[in-house]
Amino acid sequence: MSQAPRSGLAAVSSALLAMSRHLEVRDVLKTIVASARELLDAQYAALGVPDDHGGFAQFVVDGVSDHQWKAIGPLPRQHGILAAMLQEAKVERLADVRKDPRFEGWPSAHPDMSDFLGLPIRDGDEVIGALFLANKNCPKPEGSCGFTAEDEELLGILAQHAAIALTNARLYERSRELTIAEERSRLAHELHDAVSQKLFSLRLTAQAATALVDRDPARAKGEMHQVAVLAAEAADELRAAVVELRPAALDEDGLVATLRTQIQVLDRAHTARVTFAGRGVKALPSAQEEALLRVAQEALHNALRHSGGEHVDVALDRRGGGAVLRITDDGSGFDPKAVRRAGRHLGLVSMRDRASGVGGTLTVESAPGKGTVIEMEVPGG
């Protein structure tokens, strides 16, 4: 066997392995496009996932700078050759896309493209995307296409595996949505139970105070003080639940902005001072960002509800290609070993599971009277 086919096989293998590493749909799409462009040595590559309204739910490009992409403007519609690939589910290999009768032009900032290779991504009979490449990096006689039949076959293999990876990513995101729905249901039950108990105690205490006002004003005063305490606790339960139930804005705002917003809410809602500092952190894989956010929420919940501390500090810093999250409080602290022996984990098992689930680590430093430091590190993408 010659060296060239072995090199091609190694490149295909690398592309397929890269696709299988990602679980988020957006990450899978980016990997498919980058792998296709590199594998077939093209100047541009793109992948569109159609919606039901004549447009694209997602459209990912490779070979176009962020600045150029913004200048191009809105996402393309399903028209021309893109529409043909989606509707007719057939391969398109063209010497010059601009001369095809279906070509309808493109925005002024769009890069100029000539030879073109595109094909649908299919899951059974359903077309779930369109993958295409333009401007093969090779010498091309006038009027000929740089993309070959072998390129078409190779891209077809990649598209088949892309369909599997994309379907798996969609299933993963769906299962995660179900998990989030279950978590919200659990929180709703907890909120109902906790607040109902507080309000029931509040009502009984208020009734007792009313009965004591005339015959024992001093005891009535004590009962009214207890009413105020119970009311404050009920308010804390509600505030904590609101923060936990609020959907995280990770996709729109990113991890740093989402953490900062949630911590500002907690700082207003609690007597303890809650602060946040984010330094030099780049965007991370979505699964890692979500895990960091959930661990931060759990650790903050513990610190504000159980530690009795006056200060809780959250820091998110870059470390190598990844990040490290640190939550520090000056509260009562605890003995982690004793907590484990007593079966009271304070969410530590859940936090460790979240960290390990995204390739990260979680450490806990605490002692009675010494406060607590929880640190989670992730390697990045």
Residue pairs with C-beta under 8 A, 6 or more apart in sequence:
8 154
11 38
11 39
12 39
12 154
12 157
12 158
14 35
15 31
15 35
15 36
15 38
15 39
15 158
16 158
16 161
18 31
18 35
19 28
19 31
19 32
19 35
19 161
19 162
19 165
20 165
21 31
22 28
22 31
22 165
22 169
22 285
23 168
23 169
23 172
23 173
23 287
24 169
24 172
24 173
24 285
24 286
24 287
25 58
25 166
25 169
25 170
25 173
26 58
26 60
26 286
27 169
27 285
27 286
27 381
28 162
28 165
28 166
28 169
29 47
29 49
29 58
29 60
29 129
29 166
30 60
30 62
31 165
32 47
32 60
32 131
32 158
32 162
32 165
32 166
33 45
33 46
33 47
33 60
33 61
33 62
33 131
34 45
34 62
35 158
36 42
36 45
36 47
36 62
36 131
36 133
36 155
36 158
37 43
37 44
37 45
37 62
37 63
37 133
39 154
39 155
39 158
40 117
40 133
40 136
40 147
40 151
40 154
40 155
41 136
41 137
41 138
42 63
42 117
42 133
42 134
42 135
42 136
42 137
42 147
43 63
43 111
43 134
43 135
43 136
43 137
44 61
44 62
44 63
44 64
44 111
44 113
44 133
44 134
44 135
45 61
45 62
45 63
45 131
45 132
45 133
45 134
46 59
46 60
46 61
46 62
46 131
46 132
47 59
47 60
47 121
47 129
47 130
47 131
47 132
47 162
48 56
48 58
48 59
48 60
48 76
48 82
48 129
48 130
49 56
49 57
49 58
49 59
49 128
49 129
49 166
50 56
50 57
50 78
50 86
50 127
50 128
50 129
50 130
51 57
54 77
54 78
55 75
55 76
55 77
55 78
56 75
56 76
56 77
56 78
59 75
59 76
61 69
63 111
64 72
64 111
68 109
68 111
71 109
72 106
72 107
72 109
72 110
73 107
73 109
76 82
76 106
78 86
79 104
80 100
80 102
80 103
80 104
81 92
81 94
81 97
81 100
81 102
81 103
81 116
81 118
82 118
82 130
82 132
84 90
84 92
84 102
85 91
85 92
85 118
85 119
85 120
85 127
85 130
85 132
86 120
86 127
86 130
87 127
89 120
89 122
89 127
90 119
90 120
91 117
91 118
91 119
91 120
91 152
91 156
92 116
92 117
92 118
92 119
92 132
93 116
93 117
93 118
93 145
93 147
93 152
94 100
94 115
94 116
94 117
94 145
95 114
95 115
95 143
95 144
95 145
96 114
96 115
96 116
96 143
97 103
97 113
97 114
97 115
97 116
97 134
98 113
98 114
113 134
113 135
114 134
114 135
114 140
115 134
115 135
115 136
115 140
115 144
115 145
115 146
115 147
116 132
116 133
116 134
116 145
116 147
117 132
117 133
117 134
117 136
117 145
117 147
117 151
117 152
117 155
118 130
118 131
118 132
118 133
119 130
119 131
119 132
119 152
119 155
119 156
119 159
120 127
120 129
120 130
120 131
120 159
121 127
121 128
121 129
121 130
121 131
121 159
121 162
121 163
121 166
122 128
122 159
122 163
123 163
123 166
123 167
128 163
128 166
128 167
129 162
129 163
129 166
131 155
131 158
131 159
131 162
133 147
133 155
135 146
136 145
136 146
136 147
136 151
137 146
138 146
140 146
184 245
187 241
187 244
187 245
188 245
190 241
191 237
191 238
191 241
191 245
194 237
195 234
195 237
195 238
198 230
198 233
198 234
198 237
199 234
201 230
202 227
202 230
202 231
202 234
205 223
205 226
205 227
205 230
206 223
206 227
208 223
209 220
209 223
209 224
209 227
210 220
212 219
212 220
212 223
213 220
236 269
236 270
236 305
239 265
239 269
239 270
240 269
240 301
240 304
240 305
243 262
243 265
243 266
243 269
243 297
244 297
244 301
246 262
248 258
248 290
248 293
249 257
249 258
249 261
250 258
250 286
250 289
250 290
250 293
251 286
253 261
254 283
254 289
255 281
255 283
255 284
255 289
255 292
255 293
255 316
256 278
256 281
256 316
258 293
259 276
259 278
259 293
259 296
259 314
259 316
260 276
260 278
262 296
262 297
263 274
263 275
263 276
263 300
263 314
264 276
266 274
266 300
266 304
267 273
267 274
267 275
270 304
272 303
272 304
272 309
272 310
272 311
272 312
272 329
273 310
273 311
273 312
274 300
274 304
274 311
274 312
274 313
274 314
275 311
275 312
275 313
275 314
276 313
276 314
276 315
276 316
277 313
277 314
277 315
277 316
278 315
278 316
278 317
279 315
279 316
279 317
279 318
280 317
280 318
281 316
281 317
281 318
281 323
282 318
282 380
283 289
284 292
284 322
284 323
284 378
284 380
284 381
285 358
285 380
285 381
287 357
287 358
288 322
288 323
288 358
288 359
288 360
288 378
288 380
288 381
291 354
291 355
291 357
291 358
291 360
291 376
291 378
292 316
292 323
292 325
292 376
292 378
294 354
295 325
295 351
295 354
295 355
295 362
295 374
295 376
296 314
296 325
296 327
298 347
298 350
298 351
299 327
299 347
299 351
299 374
300 312
300 314
300 327
301 347
302 346
302 347
302 372
303 309
303 312
303 327
303 329
303 331
303 372
304 312
306 331
306 332
306 346
307 329
307 331
307 332
307 333
307 371
307 372
308 331
308 332
309 329
309 330
309 331
309 332
309 371
310 330
311 329
311 330
312 327
312 328
312 329
313 326
313 327
313 328
313 329
314 325
314 326
314 327
314 328
315 325
315 326
315 328
316 323
316 324
316 325
316 326
317 323
317 324
317 326
319 377
320 379
320 380
321 379
321 380
321 381
322 360
322 377
322 378
322 379
322 380
323 377
323 378
323 380
324 375
324 376
324 377
324 378
325 375
325 376
325 377
326 373
326 374
326 375
327 372
327 373
327 374
327 375
328 371
328 372
328 373
329 371
329 372
330 371
331 371
331 372
332 368
332 369
332 371
333 366
333 367
333 368
333 369
333 370
333 371
333 372
334 346
334 366
334 367
334 368
334 372
335 366
335 367
335 368
336 348
336 364
336 366
339 345
339 346
339 348
340 348
348 364
351 362
351 374
351 376
352 362
354 362
355 361
355 362
355 376
355 377
355 378
356 362
358 378
359 378
359 379
360 376
360 377
360 378
360 379
361 376
361 377
362 374
362 375
362 376
363 374
363 375
364 372
364 373
364 374
364 375
365 372
365 373
365 374
365 375
366 372
366 373
